Amino acid sequence: MYIKIIRPSSLGHSDILQANISDLEKRGIKVLYEEKSPDPNNHSSYTVQDRLEELVEALTNPDYDYVMCARGGYGASDLLDFIPWDRLKNVPPKTLVGFSDICALHSALYSKLSWCGLHAPMPASKLWAANKKMLTRYLSFLTEGARSFSLPLNLKLSSASLKTSSSIEGKLFGGCLTVITALIGTPYFPNLKDHILFLEDIRENPGTVNRMINQWIQSGSLEGVKAVVLGNFVRYGSSQDYAQLVKKIEEKTRISCFSSRYFGHISLNYPLLIGASAVIKGSSLKWHKQKLGGKYV
């Protein structure tokens, strides 16, 4: 397997990244990563032009099995208006891997091209190797490839709803609440009819999260959504605050809302494939890889 690592957002920890690249290579995974000159404004890794060129080359190069972002942070949305969308329409779909700020790219690629993106751990973060069991399972998932995919993932959920005795089916979409909320009203935000929406965030308090949820409701962005699954909201408040959030979303939207501790800005960050067919039944959410461009992604 061949992974290209890029930095479309913040610079992150180069020492951590290099150590994790070495570990990937020891596991038999080929990795290509190139350092560039840092952006002098310090808010993102490289200049917009350098980040754009790196992203487009990675997405159009047929040699890479996955394009993996080094970390999140800030800056991915800088690139959206400059991506050559017409050119990308003519190349096979590529799976971009990452979460946090990378959700801007996931949302744009899904909205404009219907490409699936993997909301999953990134190697320039301290969270990458913090949970050894999770890392092993994650890398096994990546390396097994199209013919030996053995998941679906199984996220244990708790529901605030009394109406969900039957199964709920839909396509997966979601990611970091703050990042995706910023795309509402742009060409890079998808129509979510018949989708299961998953959301997580970090360092946002109940007041700001409530304001963002209001924006989703008032803009009509939740029209047709089948269910909402809330992951970890790190440093959000008390467990009571979190439980109240699940209940409040369901009451405001009349959409079944679930919670899960298995994804977000944490070491136990299960991969979730945007665009995958998913089903919520009982206390689990399961999703399956799908075939695009002659291969499974």
C-alpha positions as CSV (number, residue, x, y, z in Angstrom):
1,M,0.0,0.0,0.0
2,Y,1.2,3.5,-0.8
3,I,0.2,6.5,1.3
4,K,0.9,10.1,0.4
5,I,0.9,12.5,3.4
6,I,0.1,16.1,2.9
7,R,-0.4,19.2,5.0
8,P,-3.4,21.2,3.8
9,S,-4.0,22.8,7.3
10,S,-1.6,23.6,10.2
11,L,2.0,22.5,10.5
12,G,1.8,20.4,13.6
13,H,4.5,18.3,15.2
14,S,7.2,17.3,12.7
15,D,9.0,15.1,15.2
16,I,5.8,13.1,15.9
17,L,5.1,12.8,12.2
18,Q,8.5,11.5,11.4
19,A,8.4,8.9,14.2
20,N,5.0,7.7,13.0
21,I,6.1,7.6,9.4
22,S,9.0,5.4,10.5
23,D,6.5,3.1,12.3
24,L,4.3,2.9,9.2
25,E,7.3,1.9,7.0
26,K,8.3,-0.8,9.5
27,R,4.8,-2.2,9.1
28,G,5.4,-2.5,5.4
29,I,3.5,0.6,4.3
30,K,5.1,2.8,1.6
31,V,4.9,6.5,2.6
32,L,5.7,9.6,0.6
33,Y,6.1,12.9,2.5
34,E,7.9,16.1,1.5
35,E,8.7,19.0,3.8
36,K,8.2,22.5,2.4
37,S,9.0,26.0,3.6
38,P,6.5,27.0,6.4
39,D,4.0,29.7,5.8
40,P,5.3,32.9,7.5
41,N,1.9,33.8,8.9
42,N,2.0,30.7,11.1
43,H,-1.7,29.9,10.9
44,S,-1.2,27.2,8.4
45,S,1.6,24.9,7.2
46,Y,2.6,26.3,3.8
47,T,1.4,29.0,1.5
48,V,-1.9,28.6,-0.1
49,Q,-0.3,27.9,-3.5
50,D,2.1,25.2,-2.0
51,R,-0.8,23.5,-0.2
52,L,-3.0,23.6,-3.2
53,E,-0.4,22.1,-5.5
54,E,0.4,19.4,-3.0
55,L,-3.3,18.6,-2.6
56,V,-4.1,18.5,-6.3
57,E,-1.0,16.4,-7.1
58,A,-2.0,13.9,-4.4
59,L,-5.6,13.6,-5.5
60,T,-4.7,13.1,-9.2
61,N,-1.7,10.7,-8.8
62,P,-2.8,7.1,-9.5
63,D,0.0,5.7,-7.5
64,Y,-1.4,6.6,-4.1
65,D,-3.9,4.3,-2.4
66,Y,-4.7,6.9,0.2
67,V,-4.0,10.7,0.6
68,M,-3.6,11.2,4.4
69,C,-3.5,14.6,6.0
70,A,-0.8,15.1,8.6
71,R,-3.1,17.0,11.0
72,G,-5.9,19.5,11.2
73,G,-5.8,22.9,12.7
74,Y,-6.6,25.8,10.3
75,G,-6.4,26.6,6.6
76,A,-8.1,23.9,4.6
77,S,-11.0,26.1,3.6
78,D,-8.4,28.5,2.0
79,L,-8.1,26.0,-0.8
80,L,-11.7,25.3,-1.8
81,D,-12.2,28.1,-4.3
82,F,-8.9,27.3,-6.1
83,I,-9.3,23.5,-6.5
84,P,-9.6,22.6,-10.2
85,W,-13.0,20.9,-9.9
86,D,-13.5,20.2,-13.6
87,R,-10.1,18.5,-13.7
88,L,-10.9,16.3,-10.7
89,K,-14.2,15.2,-12.4
90,N,-12.1,13.3,-14.9
91,V,-9.9,11.3,-12.5
92,P,-10.7,8.2,-10.5
93,P,-12.0,9.0,-7.0
94,K,-9.3,9.2,-4.3
95,T,-9.9,8.7,-0.6
96,L,-8.7,11.6,1.5
97,V,-8.0,10.7,5.2
98,G,-8.3,13.1,8.1
99,F,-10.6,14.9,10.4
100,S,-10.9,18.2,12.3
101,D,-10.1,21.1,9.9
102,I,-9.8,18.5,7.1
103,C,-13.6,18.2,7.2
104,A,-13.7,21.3,5.0
105,L,-12.1,19.2,2.3
106,H,-14.2,16.2,2.9
107,S,-17.4,18.2,2.6
108,A,-16.2,20.0,-0.6
109,L,-15.1,16.7,-2.3
110,Y,-18.3,15.0,-1.3
111,S,-20.5,18.0,-2.4
112,K,-18.7,18.7,-5.7
113,L,-17.6,15.2,-6.8
114,S,-19.5,12.7,-4.5
115,W,-16.0,11.4,-3.4
116,C,-16.0,9.5,-0.1
117,G,-13.6,10.7,2.5
118,L,-12.4,8.9,5.6
119,H,-12.9,10.8,8.9
120,A,-10.0,9.1,10.8
121,P,-6.8,9.6,12.8
122,M,-3.8,11.6,11.4
123,P,-0.1,10.9,12.0
124,A,1.2,14.4,13.1
125,S,-1.0,14.3,16.2
126,K,-0.2,12.9,19.6
127,L,-3.5,11.1,19.4
128,W,-2.3,8.8,16.6
129,A,-0.5,6.3,18.7
130,A,-2.1,7.0,22.1
131,N,-4.4,3.9,21.8
132,K,-2.3,1.0,20.5
133,K,-5.2,-1.3,20.0
134,M,-7.1,1.3,18.1
135,L,-4.1,2.1,15.9
136,T,-3.5,-1.6,15.0
137,R,-7.2,-2.0,14.1
138,Y,-7.1,1.2,12.1
139,L,-4.0,0.3,10.1
140,S,-5.3,-3.2,9.5
141,F,-8.4,-1.6,8.1
142,L,-6.3,0.5,5.7
143,T,-4.0,-2.2,4.6
144,E,-6.6,-5.0,4.1
145,G,-7.9,-3.2,0.9
146,A,-10.8,-3.8,-1.3
147,R,-11.1,-7.6,-1.3
148,S,-10.7,-8.2,2.4
149,F,-12.7,-5.5,4.1
150,S,-14.0,-7.2,7.3
151,L,-15.8,-4.4,9.1
152,P,-18.6,-2.7,9.3
153,L,-17.7,-0.7,12.3
154,N,-19.9,-1.1,15.3
155,L,-20.4,2.1,17.4
156,K,-22.4,1.6,20.6
157,L,-24.9,4.3,20.8
158,S,-27.4,5.7,23.3
159,S,-30.6,7.3,22.1
160,A,-32.8,10.0,23.5
161,S,-35.6,8.8,21.3
162,L,-38.5,6.5,22.0
163,K,-39.2,6.2,18.3
164,T,-36.3,4.2,17.1
165,S,-37.2,0.6,17.6
166,S,-36.8,0.0,13.8
167,S,-33.7,0.5,11.8
168,I,-32.6,3.9,10.3
169,E,-30.7,3.8,7.0
170,G,-28.9,6.5,5.2
171,K,-25.5,7.7,3.8
172,L,-22.9,8.9,6.3
173,F,-21.8,12.5,6.4
174,G,-20.3,14.6,9.1
175,G,-17.2,15.6,11.0
176,C,-16.2,18.6,13.1
177,L,-19.2,20.8,13.9
178,T,-17.4,24.1,13.8
179,V,-15.7,23.4,10.5
180,I,-18.8,22.1,8.7
181,T,-21.0,24.8,10.1
182,A,-18.8,27.4,8.5
183,L,-19.6,25.9,5.1
184,I,-23.4,26.3,5.3
185,G,-24.6,28.5,2.4
186,T,-21.5,27.7,0.2
187,P,-21.2,25.3,-2.7
188,Y,-19.1,23.0,-0.5
189,F,-22.0,22.0,1.8
190,P,-24.0,19.0,0.6
191,N,-27.7,18.3,0.4
192,L,-28.2,16.0,3.4
193,K,-31.5,14.4,2.5
194,D,-31.5,10.7,3.5
195,H,-28.2,11.0,5.4
196,I,-27.1,10.0,8.9
197,L,-25.2,13.0,10.2
198,F,-22.3,12.5,12.6
199,L,-20.8,15.5,14.5
200,E,-18.0,16.0,17.0
201,D,-15.9,19.0,18.2
202,I,-13.3,20.2,20.7
203,R,-13.1,23.3,23.0
204,E,-16.6,24.5,22.3
205,N,-18.9,25.4,25.1
206,P,-22.7,24.7,25.3
207,G,-23.5,28.2,24.3
208,T,-21.5,28.2,21.1
209,V,-22.7,24.7,20.2
210,N,-26.3,25.7,20.7
211,R,-25.7,28.7,18.4
212,M,-24.3,26.5,15.7
213,I,-27.2,24.0,16.0
214,N,-29.6,26.9,15.6
215,Q,-27.8,27.8,12.4
216,W,-28.3,24.3,11.0
217,I,-32.0,24.4,11.9
218,Q,-32.7,27.9,10.7
219,S,-30.9,27.5,7.4
220,G,-32.8,24.3,6.6
221,S,-29.5,22.3,6.5
222,L,-31.1,19.4,8.5
223,E,-34.0,18.9,6.0
224,G,-34.3,15.2,5.2
225,V,-31.6,14.1,7.7
226,K,-32.5,10.6,9.0
227,A,-30.6,10.7,12.3
228,V,-27.8,12.6,14.1
229,V,-25.0,10.9,15.9
230,L,-22.9,13.0,18.4
231,G,-19.4,11.9,19.1
232,N,-17.0,13.3,21.7
233,F,-17.2,17.0,22.4
234,V,-13.9,17.4,24.1
235,R,-13.8,20.0,26.9
236,Y,-17.4,20.8,26.3
237,G,-18.7,20.7,29.9
238,S,-20.2,18.2,32.2
239,S,-21.7,14.8,31.3
240,Q,-25.0,16.4,32.2
241,D,-24.4,19.2,29.6
242,Y,-23.6,16.6,27.0
243,A,-26.7,14.6,27.7
244,Q,-28.8,17.8,27.6
245,L,-27.3,18.5,24.1
246,V,-28.5,15.2,22.7
247,K,-31.9,15.7,24.2
248,K,-32.1,19.4,23.0
249,I,-31.2,18.5,19.4
250,E,-33.8,15.8,19.2
251,E,-36.5,18.1,20.7
252,K,-35.6,21.0,18.4
253,T,-35.4,19.0,15.2
254,R,-37.7,16.0,15.7
255,I,-34.8,13.9,14.4
256,S,-33.6,10.9,16.3
257,C,-30.3,11.8,18.0
258,F,-27.7,9.4,19.4
259,S,-24.4,9.6,21.2
260,S,-21.2,7.7,20.9
261,R,-17.9,7.8,22.7
262,Y,-16.0,6.2,19.8
263,F,-15.1,9.1,17.6
264,G,-13.8,12.7,17.8
265,H,-10.7,14.5,19.0
266,I,-9.7,11.5,21.1
267,S,-7.4,8.5,20.8
268,L,-10.4,6.1,20.3
269,N,-11.3,7.7,17.0
270,Y,-13.1,5.1,14.9
271,P,-12.9,5.7,11.1
272,L,-16.2,6.9,9.5
273,L,-16.5,6.9,5.7
274,I,-18.4,9.9,4.3
275,G,-20.8,8.7,1.7
276,A,-20.9,5.1,2.9
277,S,-24.2,3.2,3.3
278,A,-25.0,3.0,7.0
279,V,-27.7,1.6,9.3
280,I,-28.5,2.3,12.9
281,K,-30.3,-0.6,14.5
282,G,-30.7,-1.2,18.2
283,S,-27.6,0.2,19.9
284,S,-25.2,0.1,16.9
285,L,-24.3,2.0,13.8
286,K,-22.7,0.0,11.0
287,W,-21.3,1.2,7.7
288,H,-20.0,-0.6,4.6
289,K,-17.4,0.3,2.0
290,Q,-18.8,0.9,-1.4
291,K,-17.4,0.5,-4.9
292,L,-16.4,3.6,-6.8
293,G,-14.3,3.8,-10.0
294,G,-13.8,0.1,-10.1
295,K,-12.5,-0.3,-6.6
296,Y,-13.8,-0.1,-3.0
297,V,-13.2,3.1,-1.1
